[in-house]
Structures are given as structure tokens and as C-alpha cells.
Amino acid sequence: MADIADFANDLVQERIDRALAARKAKPVFESYEFCVDCDSTIPLPRRLAVTNCTRCTECEQLNEQIGTRYAR
């Protein structure tokens, strides 16, 4: 025979399972909304296409050019 503690454990486990399922269902995008260099808005398509992007397209291109200049 189940007692109140068993019901409480079942309820907690059900909530944990639901929370984990919801977390797995949602894609996690860690991209910034604003560029770290010029503080302009990073367009949503770029944030979705490039996970963990921190710069807008213009600043990223400039950063890559500077990086290749010092790589030699």
C-alpha cells in the first residue's frame, strides 16, 4: 500500500521528467543579441546559423582580417 511519501516521490519524479523533456526539446542558442565590439544588433538569421556568435558580420570580417595579418 502506497503512502503519502510514495505519492510525493512520484510527483517530484514526474515534474523532473517533464522539465528534462522540455529542456531537450528546445534548441539552446548561446549567441549574443548585440555585438561585443560595436554594440549593434546581430541579425537573428546570423545568430541561428552561427552558434555562439558574439560579433556582427562586419566586425567578424574585420576581426578575421586582423587575425590573418598577425598569423604570418
Distance bins in CASP14 RR format, pairs under 12 A and 6 or more apart:
PFRMAT RR
TARGET T0000
AUTHOR 0000-0000-0000
RMODE 2
METHOD distances of the structure
MODEL  1
1 7 0 0 0 0 0 1 0 0 0 0 0
2 8 0 0 0 0 0 1 0 0 0 0 0
2 9 0 0 0 0 1 0 0 0 0 0 0
2 10 0 0 0 0 1 0 0 0 0 0 0
2 11 0 0 0 0 0 1 0 0 0 0 0
3 9 0 0 0 0 0 1 0 0 0 0 0
3 10 0 0 0 0 0 1 0 0 0 0 0
4 10 0 0 0 0 0 1 0 0 0 0 0
4 11 0 0 0 0 0 1 0 0 0 0 0
5 11 0 0 0 0 0 1 0 0 0 0 0
5 12 0 0 0 0 0 1 0 0 0 0 0
6 12 0 0 0 0 0 1 0 0 0 0 0
6 13 0 0 0 0 0 1 0 0 0 0 0
7 13 0 0 0 0 0 1 0 0 0 0 0
7 14 0 0 0 0 0 1 0 0 0 0 0
8 14 0 0 0 0 0 1 0 0 0 0 0
8 15 0 0 0 0 0 1 0 0 0 0 0
9 15 0 0 0 0 0 1 0 0 0 0 0
9 16 0 0 0 0 0 1 0 0 0 0 0
10 16 0 0 0 0 0 1 0 0 0 0 0
10 17 0 0 0 0 0 1 0 0 0 0 0
11 17 0 0 0 0 0 1 0 0 0 0 0
11 18 0 0 0 0 0 1 0 0 0 0 0
12 18 0 0 0 0 0 1 0 0 0 0 0
12 19 0 0 0 0 0 1 0 0 0 0 0
13 19 0 0 0 0 0 1 0 0 0 0 0
13 20 0 0 0 0 0 1 0 0 0 0 0
14 20 0 0 0 0 0 1 0 0 0 0 0
14 21 0 0 0 0 0 1 0 0 0 0 0
15 21 0 0 0 0 0 1 0 0 0 0 0
15 22 0 0 0 0 0 1 0 0 0 0 0
16 22 0 0 0 0 0 1 0 0 0 0 0
16 23 0 0 0 0 0 1 0 0 0 0 0
17 23 0 0 0 0 0 1 0 0 0 0 0
17 24 0 0 0 0 0 1 0 0 0 0 0
18 24 0 0 0 0 0 1 0 0 0 0 0
18 25 0 0 0 0 0 1 0 0 0 0 0
19 25 0 0 0 0 0 1 0 0 0 0 0
19 26 0 0 0 0 0 1 0 0 0 0 0
20 26 0 0 0 0 0 1 0 0 0 0 0
22 28 0 0 0 0 0 1 0 0 0 0 0
27 47 0 0 0 0 0 1 0 0 0 0 0
27 48 0 0 0 0 1 0 0 0 0 0 0
27 51 0 0 0 0 1 0 0 0 0 0 0
28 48 0 0 0 0 0 1 0 0 0 0 0
28 51 0 0 0 0 1 0 0 0 0 0 0
28 52 0 0 0 0 0 1 0 0 0 0 0
29 42 0 0 0 0 0 1 0 0 0 0 0
29 44 0 0 0 0 1 0 0 0 0 0 0
29 45 0 0 0 0 0 1 0 0 0 0 0
29 46 0 0 0 0 0 1 0 0 0 0 0
29 47 1 0 0 1 0 0 0 0 0 0 0
29 48 1 0 0 1 0 0 0 0 0 0 0
29 49 0 0 0 0 0 1 0 0 0 0 0
29 50 0 0 0 0 1 0 0 0 0 0 0
29 51 1 0 0 1 0 0 0 0 0 0 0
29 52 0 0 0 0 1 0 0 0 0 0 0
29 53 0 0 0 0 1 0 0 0 0 0 0
30 47 0 0 0 0 1 0 0 0 0 0 0
30 48 0 0 0 0 0 1 0 0 0 0 0
30 50 0 0 0 0 0 1 0 0 0 0 0
30 51 1 0 0 1 0 0 0 0 0 0 0
30 52 1 0 1 0 0 0 0 0 0 0 0
30 53 0 0 0 0 1 0 0 0 0 0 0
30 54 0 0 0 0 1 0 0 0 0 0 0
31 41 0 0 0 0 0 1 0 0 0 0 0
31 42 1 0 0 1 0 0 0 0 0 0 0
31 43 0 0 0 0 0 1 0 0 0 0 0
31 44 0 0 0 0 1 0 0 0 0 0 0
31 45 0 0 0 0 0 1 0 0 0 0 0
31 46 1 0 0 1 0 0 0 0 0 0 0
31 47 1 1 0 0 0 0 0 0 0 0 0
31 48 1 0 0 1 0 0 0 0 0 0 0
31 49 0 0 0 0 1 0 0 0 0 0 0
31 50 1 0 0 1 0 0 0 0 0 0 0
31 51 1 0 0 1 0 0 0 0 0 0 0
31 52 1 0 0 1 0 0 0 0 0 0 0
31 53 1 0 1 0 0 0 0 0 0 0 0
31 54 1 0 0 1 0 0 0 0 0 0 0
31 55 0 0 0 0 0 1 0 0 0 0 0
31 56 0 0 0 0 0 1 0 0 0 0 0
31 60 0 0 0 0 0 1 0 0 0 0 0
32 38 0 0 0 0 0 1 0 0 0 0 0
32 39 0 0 0 0 0 1 0 0 0 0 0
32 40 0 0 0 0 0 1 0 0 0 0 0
32 41 0 0 0 0 1 0 0 0 0 0 0
32 42 1 0 0 1 0 0 0 0 0 0 0
32 43 0 0 0 0 0 1 0 0 0 0 0
32 44 0 0 0 0 0 1 0 0 0 0 0
32 46 0 0 0 0 0 1 0 0 0 0 0
32 47 1 0 0 1 0 0 0 0 0 0 0
32 50 0 0 0 0 0 1 0 0 0 0 0
32 51 0 0 0 0 0 1 0 0 0 0 0
32 52 0 0 0 0 1 0 0 0 0 0 0
32 53 1 0 0 1 0 0 0 0 0 0 0
32 54 1 0 1 0 0 0 0 0 0 0 0
32 55 0 0 0 0 1 0 0 0 0 0 0
32 56 0 0 0 0 1 0 0 0 0 0 0
32 59 0 0 0 0 0 1 0 0 0 0 0
32 60 0 0 0 0 0 1 0 0 0 0 0
33 39 0 0 0 0 0 1 0 0 0 0 0
33 40 0 0 0 0 0 1 0 0 0 0 0
33 41 1 0 0 1 0 0 0 0 0 0 0
33 42 1 0 0 1 0 0 0 0 0 0 0
33 43 0 0 0 0 0 1 0 0 0 0 0
33 44 0 0 0 0 1 0 0 0 0 0 0
33 46 0 0 0 0 0 1 0 0 0 0 0
33 47 1 0 0 1 0 0 0 0 0 0 0
33 53 0 0 0 0 0 1 0 0 0 0 0
33 54 0 0 0 0 0 1 0 0 0 0 0
33 56 0 0 0 0 0 1 0 0 0 0 0
34 40 1 0 0 1 0 0 0 0 0 0 0
34 41 1 0 0 1 0 0 0 0 0 0 0
34 42 1 0 0 1 0 0 0 0 0 0 0
34 43 0 0 0 0 0 1 0 0 0 0 0
34 47 0 0 0 0 0 1 0 0 0 0 0
34 53 0 0 0 0 0 1 0 0 0 0 0
34 54 0 0 0 0 1 0 0 0 0 0 0
34 55 0 0 0 0 1 0 0 0 0 0 0
34 56 0 0 0 0 1 0 0 0 0 0 0
34 59 0 0 0 0 0 1 0 0 0 0 0
35 41 1 0 0 1 0 0 0 0 0 0 0
35 42 1 0 1 0 0 0 0 0 0 0 0
35 43 0 0 0 0 0 1 0 0 0 0 0
35 46 0 0 0 0 0 1 0 0 0 0 0
35 47 0 0 0 0 0 1 0 0 0 0 0
35 53 0 0 0 0 1 0 0 0 0 0 0
35 54 1 0 0 1 0 0 0 0 0 0 0
35 55 1 0 1 0 0 0 0 0 0 0 0
35 56 1 0 1 0 0 0 0 0 0 0 0
35 57 0 0 0 0 1 0 0 0 0 0 0
35 58 0 0 0 0 1 0 0 0 0 0 0
35 59 1 0 1 0 0 0 0 0 0 0 0
35 60 0 0 0 0 1 0 0 0 0 0 0
35 61 0 0 0 0 0 1 0 0 0 0 0
35 62 0 0 0 0 0 1 0 0 0 0 0
35 63 0 0 0 0 0 1 0 0 0 0 0
36 42 0 0 0 0 1 0 0 0 0 0 0
36 52 0 0 0 0 0 1 0 0 0 0 0
36 53 0 0 0 0 1 0 0 0 0 0 0
36 54 1 0 1 0 0 0 0 0 0 0 0
36 55 1 0 0 1 0 0 0 0 0 0 0
36 56 0 0 0 0 1 0 0 0 0 0 0
36 59 1 0 0 1 0 0 0 0 0 0 0
36 60 0 0 0 0 0 1 0 0 0 0 0
36 63 0 0 0 0 1 0 0 0 0 0 0
37 53 0 0 0 0 0 1 0 0 0 0 0
37 54 0 0 0 0 1 0 0 0 0 0 0
37 55 1 0 1 0 0 0 0 0 0 0 0
37 56 1 0 0 1 0 0 0 0 0 0 0
37 57 0 0 0 0 0 1 0 0 0 0 0
37 58 0 0 0 0 1 0 0 0 0 0 0
37 59 1 0 1 0 0 0 0 0 0 0 0
37 60 0 0 0 0 1 0 0 0 0 0 0
37 61 0 0 0 0 0 1 0 0 0 0 0
37 62 0 0 0 0 1 0 0 0 0 0 0
37 63 1 0 0 1 0 0 0 0 0 0 0
37 66 0 0 0 0 0 1 0 0 0 0 0
38 54 0 0 0 0 0 1 0 0 0 0 0
38 55 0 0 0 0 1 0 0 0 0 0 0
38 56 1 0 0 1 0 0 0 0 0 0 0
38 57 0 0 0 0 0 1 0 0 0 0 0
38 58 1 0 0 1 0 0 0 0 0 0 0
38 59 1 0 1 0 0 0 0 0 0 0 0
38 60 0 0 0 0 0 1 0 0 0 0 0
38 62 0 0 0 0 1 0 0 0 0 0 0
38 63 0 0 0 0 0 1 0 0 0 0 0
39 54 0 0 0 0 0 1 0 0 0 0 0
39 55 0 0 0 0 0 1 0 0 0 0 0
39 56 0 0 0 0 1 0 0 0 0 0 0
39 59 0 0 0 0 1 0 0 0 0 0 0
40 46 0 0 0 0 0 1 0 0 0 0 0
40 55 0 0 0 0 1 0 0 0 0 0 0
40 56 1 0 1 0 0 0 0 0 0 0 0
40 57 0 0 0 0 0 1 0 0 0 0 0
40 58 0 0 0 0 1 0 0 0 0 0 0
40 59 0 0 0 0 1 0 0 0 0 0 0
40 60 0 0 0 0 0 1 0 0 0 0 0
41 47 0 0 0 0 1 0 0 0 0 0 0
41 55 0 0 0 0 0 1 0 0 0 0 0
41 56 1 0 0 1 0 0 0 0 0 0 0
41 57 0 0 0 0 0 1 0 0 0 0 0
42 48 0 0 0 0 0 1 0 0 0 0 0
42 49 0 0 0 0 0 1 0 0 0 0 0
42 50 0 0 0 0 1 0 0 0 0 0 0
42 52 0 0 0 0 0 1 0 0 0 0 0
42 53 1 0 0 1 0 0 0 0 0 0 0
42 54 0 0 0 0 1 0 0 0 0 0 0
42 55 1 0 0 1 0 0 0 0 0 0 0
42 56 1 0 1 0 0 0 0 0 0 0 0
42 57 0 0 0 0 1 0 0 0 0 0 0
42 58 0 0 0 0 0 1 0 0 0 0 0
42 59 0 0 0 0 1 0 0 0 0 0 0
42 60 0 0 0 0 1 0 0 0 0 0 0
43 49 0 0 0 0 1 0 0 0 0 0 0
43 50 0 0 0 0 0 1 0 0 0 0 0
43 53 0 0 0 0 0 1 0 0 0 0 0
43 55 0 0 0 0 0 1 0 0 0 0 0
43 56 1 0 0 1 0 0 0 0 0 0 0
43 57 1 0 0 1 0 0 0 0 0 0 0
43 58 0 0 0 0 0 1 0 0 0 0 0
44 50 0 0 0 0 0 1 0 0 0 0 0
44 53 0 0 0 0 0 1 0 0 0 0 0
45 53 0 0 0 0 0 1 0 0 0 0 0
45 56 0 0 0 0 0 1 0 0 0 0 0
45 57 0 0 0 0 0 1 0 0 0 0 0
46 52 0 0 0 0 0 1 0 0 0 0 0
46 53 1 0 0 1 0 0 0 0 0 0 0
46 54 0 0 0 0 0 1 0 0 0 0 0
46 55 0 0 0 0 1 0 0 0 0 0 0
46 56 1 0 0 1 0 0 0 0 0 0 0
46 57 1 0 0 1 0 0 0 0 0 0 0
46 58 0 0 0 0 0 1 0 0 0 0 0
46 59 0 0 0 0 0 1 0 0 0 0 0
46 60 0 0 0 0 1 0 0 0 0 0 0
47 53 1 0 0 1 0 0 0 0 0 0 0
47 54 0 0 0 0 0 1 0 0 0 0 0
47 55 0 0 0 0 0 1 0 0 0 0 0
47 56 0 0 0 0 0 1 0 0 0 0 0
47 57 0 0 0 0 0 1 0 0 0 0 0
49 57 0 0 0 0 0 1 0 0 0 0 0
50 56 0 0 0 0 0 1 0 0 0 0 0
50 57 0 0 0 0 1 0 0 0 0 0 0
50 60 0 0 0 0 1 0 0 0 0 0 0
52 60 0 0 0 0 0 1 0 0 0 0 0
53 59 0 0 0 0 0 1 0 0 0 0 0
53 60 1 0 0 1 0 0 0 0 0 0 0
53 63 0 0 0 0 0 1 0 0 0 0 0
54 60 0 0 0 0 1 0 0 0 0 0 0
54 63 0 0 0 0 1 0 0 0 0 0 0
55 61 0 0 0 0 1 0 0 0 0 0 0
55 62 0 0 0 0 1 0 0 0 0 0 0
55 63 1 0 0 1 0 0 0 0 0 0 0
55 64 0 0 0 0 1 0 0 0 0 0 0
55 66 0 0 0 0 0 1 0 0 0 0 0
56 62 0 0 0 0 1 0 0 0 0 0 0
56 63 0 0 0 0 0 1 0 0 0 0 0
57 63 0 0 0 0 0 1 0 0 0 0 0
57 64 0 0 0 0 0 1 0 0 0 0 0
58 64 0 0 0 0 0 1 0 0 0 0 0
58 65 0 0 0 0 0 1 0 0 0 0 0
59 65 0 0 0 0 0 1 0 0 0 0 0
59 66 0 0 0 0 0 1 0 0 0 0 0
60 66 0 0 0 0 0 1 0 0 0 0 0
60 67 0 0 0 0 0 1 0 0 0 0 0
61 67 0 0 0 0 0 1 0 0 0 0 0
61 68 0 0 0 0 0 1 0 0 0 0 0
62 68 0 0 0 0 0 1 0 0 0 0 0
62 69 0 0 0 0 0 1 0 0 0 0 0
63 69 0 0 0 0 0 1 0 0 0 0 0
63 70 0 0 0 0 0 1 0 0 0 0 0
64 70 0 0 0 0 0 1 0 0 0 0 0
64 71 0 0 0 0 0 1 0 0 0 0 0
65 71 0 0 0 0 0 1 0 0 0 0 0
END
